């Protein structure tokens, strides 16, 4: 399939999905043009407070140069952003794929396009506490993989609290909530009850979903000058790590 054919196909697919979705509402976003690496680059700003993974993702792609908006543009619709996003996914398709691999890749893109309306309202994200890169994979999160954008969080148990770390680090958020709610279940054994209480304690103590250890691991994991998306408290933010230059 040619690039032009792919672009036309993706645009039509987006139109079909948005037309059929009962959750999609057209939104106009204002643009800001900022100095960026010797030029001016646009970023999309929120029209209202909300999770909006669409903006966090598109701003990474705009700053990386994968997505383009005509100079001087001051506003853009959600429909245009989603069309641009679909085009980027096709343009980032790896070269040299076999026919079968290419068809499978295109199907993955079409599957992601079907969840585009959720990019405006929020995605179903299940954090895992093993590392800052750990999330339960879902079809909704595949959009980050297809765009080559890393998704991070900073919600990790502190290693100094050995007992809590051992209990929490192998769990996901959903598992943690289930265990914390079951802490008074008399049908479980003493050790399990104790672990469930620790799960509840971790949720209460880290309600802001960011820990000191999580920040340290983010700093160690994200490379200098990397653009990525940061997830915290159901919000998605564009994150950029400046290069640190040490001087004597």
C-alpha positions in Angstrom: 0.0 0.0 0.0 1.5 3.4 -1.0 2.0 6.1 1.6 -0.7 8.2 -0.1 -3.1 5.3 -0.1 -2.3 4.6 3.6 -3.0 8.3 4.4 -6.3 8.2 2.6 -7.3 4.9 4.2 -6.4 6.1 7.7 -8.3 9.4 7.3 -11.4 7.5 6.2 -11.0 5.1 9.1 -10.8 7.9 11.5 -13.9 9.6 10.0 -15.8 6.3 10.3 -14.8 5.7 14.0 -15.6 9.3 15.1 -18.9 9.3 13.2 -20.0 6.0 14.9 -18.7 6.9 18.4 -21.2 8.2 20.9 -18.3 9.4 23.1 -16.6 11.7 20.7 -17.2 15.5 20.7 -15.3 17.8 18.4 -12.9 20.1 20.4 -10.8 23.0 19.2 -7.4 23.3 20.8 -5.3 26.5 20.8 -1.6 26.2 19.7 1.5 27.8 21.2 4.6 28.3 19.1 7.7 28.0 21.3 11.5 28.2 20.6 12.7 24.7 20.2 16.2 23.6 19.1 16.8 26.7 17.1 13.4 26.9 15.5 9.8 27.4 16.6 7.6 24.4 17.2 3.9 24.2 18.1 2.4 22.6 21.2 -1.3 21.9 21.7 -2.8 23.3 24.8 -5.8 22.0 26.8 -9.2 23.6 26.3 -10.3 22.2 29.7 -8.9 20.3 32.6 -8.8 16.6 32.0 -6.6 13.5 31.4 -6.2 14.0 27.6 -3.6 11.5 26.5 -4.2 12.8 22.9 -2.4 16.1 23.7 0.5 14.6 25.6 1.1 12.1 22.8 0.7 14.7 20.0 3.0 17.2 21.7 5.8 14.5 21.8 5.3 13.8 18.1 5.2 17.6 17.3 8.4 18.3 19.2 10.1 15.2 17.7 9.2 16.4 14.2 7.0 13.3 13.4 3.8 15.4 13.2 3.6 18.6 11.3 1.3 21.7 11.6 1.5 24.6 9.1 3.5 27.6 10.5 1.2 30.3 11.7 -1.6 28.0 12.6 -3.2 29.1 15.9 -5.8 26.4 16.5 -6.5 22.9 15.5 -9.5 20.5 15.9 -9.5 17.2 17.6 -10.5 15.6 14.3 -7.4 17.1 12.6 -5.1 15.9 15.4 -6.5 12.4 15.2 -6.1 12.3 11.4 -2.5 13.5 11.9 -1.9 10.8 14.5 -3.2 8.1 12.2 -0.9 9.3 9.5 2.1 9.3 11.8 1.4 5.7 12.8 1.5 4.6 9.1 4.6 6.7 8.4 6.4 5.0 11.3 5.7 1.5 10.0 9.0 -0.4 9.9 10.5 -0.9 6.5 11.2 -4.4 5.0 8.1 -6.1 6.5 6.8 -9.2 4.7 3.3 -9.0 3.2 1.9 -10.8 6.1 3.7 -8.7 8.7 2.6 -5.5 6.9 -1.0 -6.6 6.9 -0.8 -7.4 10.6 0.8 -4.1 11.3 -1.9 -2.2 9.4 -4.5 -4.2 11.4 -2.9 -3.1 14.6 -3.1 0.5 13.5 -6.8 0.1 12.6 -7.5 -1.5 16.0 -5.9 1.5 17.7 -7.9 3.9 15.5 -11.0 2.4 16.9 -10.2 3.6 20.4 -9.3 7.1 19.2 -12.3 8.7 20.9 -10.9 7.6 24.3 -7.7 9.6 23.7 -9.7 12.7 24.5 -11.3 11.5 27.6 -8.8 9.1 29.1 -7.4 5.6 28.7 -7.7 2.5 30.9 -4.2 2.3 32.4 -3.2 -0.3 35.0 0.2 0.6 36.5 2.5 -2.1 37.6 4.9 -1.4 40.5 7.9 -3.3 39.2 9.5 -0.4 37.3 8.7 3.0 35.9 8.0 1.4 32.5 5.7 -1.3 33.8 2.0 -1.2 32.7 -0.5 -3.9 31.9 -0.6 -4.1 28.1 -4.0 -3.2 26.6 -5.1 -2.4 23.1 -5.6 1.2 24.2 -1.9 1.6 25.2 -0.7 0.2 21.8 -1.0 3.7 20.4 2.2 4.6 22.3 4.1 1.6 20.9 2.9 2.3 17.3 4.1 5.9 17.7 7.4 4.9 19.3 6.7 7.0 22.4 7.7 5.7 25.8 5.1 5.8 28.6 6.4 6.2 32.2 5.1 6.5 35.8 6.8 7.3 39.0 4.8 5.2 41.4 7.2 2.7 43.0 7.5 1.3 46.5 10.5 2.3 48.5 13.2 -0.4 48.6 14.1 0.6 52.2 10.7 -0.6 53.3 11.6 -4.2 52.6 8.4 -5.8 53.7 6.1 -3.5 51.7 8.4 -3.6 48.7 8.3 -7.3 48.6 4.5 -7.4 48.7 3.8 -4.5 46.3 6.4 -4.6 43.6 5.0 -7.7 41.8 1.5 -6.3 41.7 -0.5 -4.1 39.4 -2.7 -1.3 40.6 -5.9 -3.4 40.1 -4.4 -6.2 42.1 -3.4 -3.9 44.8 -6.8 -2.4 45.2 -8.4 -5.9 45.3 -6.0 -6.9 48.1 -6.5 -3.7 50.1 -10.3 -4.2 50.0 -9.9 -7.8 51.1 -7.7 -7.0 54.1 -10.6 -7.8 56.6 -11.6 -11.0 54.9 -11.7 -13.6 57.7 -11.4 -16.5 55.2 -7.8 -15.7 54.4 -4.7 -16.7 56.5 -2.8 -14.4 58.8 0.1 -13.8 56.4 -2.3 -12.9 53.6 -4.3 -10.5 55.8 -1.0 -8.8 56.8 0.0 -8.4 53.1 -3.4 -7.1 52.3 -3.1 -4.5 55.1 0.3 -3.5 53.6 -1.3 -3.0 50.3 -3.9 -0.6 51.8 -1.1 1.2 53.6 0.8 1.7 50.4 -2.3 3.2 48.6 -2.9 5.6 51.5 0.8 6.7 51.9 1.3 7.2 48.2 -2.1 8.7 47.2 -0.3 11.3 44.9 1.0 8.3 42.9 4.6 9.6 43.0 7.4 8.4 45.3 11.0 9.4 45.9 12.2 6.1 44.6 10.0 6.5 41.6 11.6 9.9 40.8 15.1 8.5 41.2 14.3 5.7 38.8 12.7 8.1 36.3 15.9 10.2 36.4 18.0 7.1 35.8 15.8 5.5 33.1 14.9 8.4 30.9 17.8 9.4 28.7 19.0 13.0 28.2 16.9 14.9 25.7 14.3 12.2 25.6 10.7 13.2 25.0 8.1 10.8 26.5 4.7 10.7 28.2 4.3 10.7 32.0 1.3 9.1 33.7 0.1 10.2 37.1 -3.3 10.3 38.8 -5.1 9.5 35.6 -3.4 12.4 33.8 -1.0 12.3 30.9 1.8 14.9 30.5 4.5 15.5 27.9 7.9 15.0 29.6 11.3 16.1 28.4 14.6 15.4 30.2 17.2 18.2 29.7 20.8 17.2 29.1 22.8 17.8 32.2 26.2 19.4 31.5 28.5 19.2 34.5 31.2 21.9 34.8 34.1 22.2 37.3 
